[in-house]
Amino acid sequence: MSIVENYNLFGEQGDLPDVVHCETIEARSLVHNWEFRPHRHARLHQVLLMDAGRGSVQIEDTAQALTGGDLVNLPPGVVQTSLRPRAV
């Protein structure tokens, strides 16, 4: 297996200033062209909400399809990659 990097937020090395960090996946994904190398969060418990539409996320070695209303729970240490939207 290749090296999996740890991030607080993908691409950022500094500590998080807030206890609860909220942002849309789109806001962070557009900056990275919807491409994320496999990574994990050492101190961040991430919750993804697919509020509408469809998409997929890679968690560990499993691709998971998502539809509107799905909630993804990613405890610290879980390896993840891209969340990809799909046309409805």
Summary of the structure (lengths in Angstrom):
residues: 88
radius of gyration: 12.7
end to end distance: 34.1
largest distance: 36.6
contacts: 194
relative contact order: 0.25
helix: 8%
strand: 40%
